[in-house]
């Protein structure tokens, strides 16, 4: 995608990767609108970035998505980039009893949220000279982390959906790109400075370069092996990765 002269809506844009992307695009002169549930945090980010704008949005709520989509179309007629970034990552135990409410919230937020929001905006995006949809999945879409089984599954499902969507839009003006972050040092889990986590600024810089290259999948170099792993022999890396994470768990 081109990195300038866009009107961009980013869900979950008030913190973490979402804020990093929002500020990177804002610095390049794009009109950036961030969406999220926490108005005070949205206001804080907008105040720190004059010219950025925001709307309240709960991506887990279908009615909130419909309201936000109508507002975006009416207020920003040149909207041509949607970044489905918002997500939650609670831990679980696939070997025990799952919290049903938590599992439903994960699916509503991480999978149905991007699907519903894209659906609500797709006709508008098709009317733009050039448009892009970016889905933020995860390296865990390819090598799941067993202690976040439902999260990993939602990201694998969103990766699959992005592939189908890209194919269905192949003859339109709408491109579909996917970013699949590794563990990035943000508050999605707990910002801790753990050396295994990629610094946010390094992740944003490498990701922006990849987006500019029009790659269908934008992966930072640190996760190339994980992306290449799925296949008949995938259990070796999967088992080793998860065994190491059990010995040295993510701080929560």
N, C-alpha and C positions, 0 to 999 in steps of 0.2 A: 504494500500500500504506500501511497505517498504520505509523507510525514508532516506536511504543511497544508494550510488552507482547507481544513476539514472542520465540520461541526460534529463533535464527538460526545456521546453519552456513555459514561462509565458507571456501572453498578458497583457498590462497595467501594466508592472512590474516596472515602474519608479516612482510610487507614491502609497500612500495609502496601501490598503490591498495587492495589487500586489507586491509592494516593500517589505512589511513585510513578505510575503510568500517567495519571492525570497531570502531574506537574511536569513530566517530561514533554508531553504533548502541548501543554500550556506554554512552556518556554519556547516552543517552536512556532508560536503564533496562532495555534488552532483555537477555535471557540470550544471550550471544554465545559461540559455540564456533568456534575457528579451526583449520584443518587445513593441514598442510604436511609436507614431507619432513625439514626440519631441526629436530630436537627442541630443540637449544640455543636456536635463534632463537624457536621457539614459546614456550619457557619464559621467555625474556626479555620477550616481549610480554605474556604473562600476568602476570608479576611487576609490570610497569608499569601493569597495569589490573586491580586486585583485583576478583575476581568473574568475570572472563573465564576460559574454560576452553579446552582444546586436545586434539586427537588427531592422531596421526601418520597421514599419508596421502600416497601417491604416485598422483596422478591418471592417470599414464601406465600404471599397472599394474592390470589388471582384478581380480586377487585382492585387492590392497590396497583397492580400492574396495568390494568385497563385504564385507571385514572391517570397514571403517570404517562402512559403512551399517548393518550389524548392531549395531555398538557404539552408533551414534547413536540408533537406534530403541529399543534397550534402556535406554540411559542418559538419554535426553531424550524422553520420550513426547509432550511438547507441541511438538516441533520442527515449525515451520510455515513457515520461510523457508530456502530454499537459494540461496546466491549462488555461482554457478560463475565464479570469478574467476581461478583459477590459469592461468598461461600462460607460454610462453617465446618469445623473439623473436631468434633468431640471424639473421645476414645470409646471403645466398646469391647465386647468379648464375644466373638462369634462361637466360642466354645461353651458359652453359658447362656443365661437368659438375657435377651436384649430388651432395652427400654423402647417400647413400641412408639411412644410419643416422640422420643429422640430420633428414632429411625424415620418416622414420617416427616419430621422437620427437616432432616437431612435431604430426603428425596425432594421435598417441596422447594427447598432453597437451592440445592446444588444442581438438580436436574430439571425439575419442572419449571423452576424460575427462569432459567435461560431459554427453555423451549417456549414458554408462554410469552415472554417479553419479545423474543425474536418474531414470533407469530404476529404479535400485536403491531410490530413496526415494519414487517417485511414488505407490505404493499407500498409504504412510504419510501423505503430504501430503494425499491425497484424504480421509483420515479426520478431518482437522482442520476446525474451523469455518470458517476462512479461511486460505489458504496462498498463498505467492508463490514463484515461481522467477525468479531474475534471472540472465541470461547477460551476461557482460562480453565484448563483441566488440571493435570498434575502428572508428574512422573509416576505417581502411584496408580495411574490408569493402566500402566504397563507392567509394573511390579508392585502388587498391593502390599501395604503394610498391615499385617494381621491384626494389630491392636486398634486399627481404624478401618475395620472391614467394610462397614457400610459407606463411609466416606470414599474409600478406594473404589468401591463398586459404582458409586454415583459418578465418579470421574471417568471410569472406564465406559460407562453408558453415555456420558456426554461426548467423549471422544468418538464413539460409534455414531452418535447422532450428527456430529459435525461432519463426518465423512459422507453420510447420506445427504445432508443438507448441501454440502459442496457439490455433489453430483447433480442434485436436482436444480441447482442454480448455475450450472456450468455454462449455459447459453444466455445468461443474463448479465447485467452490469454489476452484480453483487458478488464479491469474492468472500470466501470463508477461510479464515486463518485460525490456527489453534496455538496457544502457548501452553507449555506443560512444565511448570516450575519444579525445581527440586525443593528440598527444604530450604526456605529462605528465612532469614532472621527477622520475623515480624511477629505481631501479636496473634496471628492465626492460631498458633499453638501457645507459645510463650516466648517473648523476645528475651533471650538469655545470653547472647554472645557466644553460644556454643560453637566451637570451631568447625563442626560438621555442617553448620548452616551457612548458606551463601549470603554474603552481605547484600542488603537490598539495593544499594547503589550499583554494585557490580552486575546484579541480575538485570536491573532496568537498562543499563547501558548495552549489555549484550542482546537483550530482547529487542530493543528499539532497532538495533542494527539488523536483526533478523527480520523484523517486520518490514523494513525498507526493501529487503531483497525479494519480497512477494513470496516467501516460502509458505507452503500450505501448513507446515508444522514448524513452529519456532521453538527450538530446543537449545538451551545453553550447552556448551561443550561438556560440562560436568555430567550431564545425564545421557549422553549418547549411548553408552552401554546399556542403560536401562531401557531405552526406546528400542534397541535392537534385540532385546532378550526374548520377547514372546515367541513361542514355538515349541516343538516337541521336547526340547531340552531345557525349558525355562525354569524347571523346579530347582536346579542347582543354585542359580543366582538368587532365586526367591527364598529358598530355605536358608542360605547363608546370610542374606541380607536381614531376614527376620530374626535369625538366631543372634546376630550381632546386636540388633536393636533391643532384644530382650536382655542381653547382658549389659548394654549401655543405653538405657531407655531415654527417650526424649523427655526433657524436664517439663512438668505440667504444674 
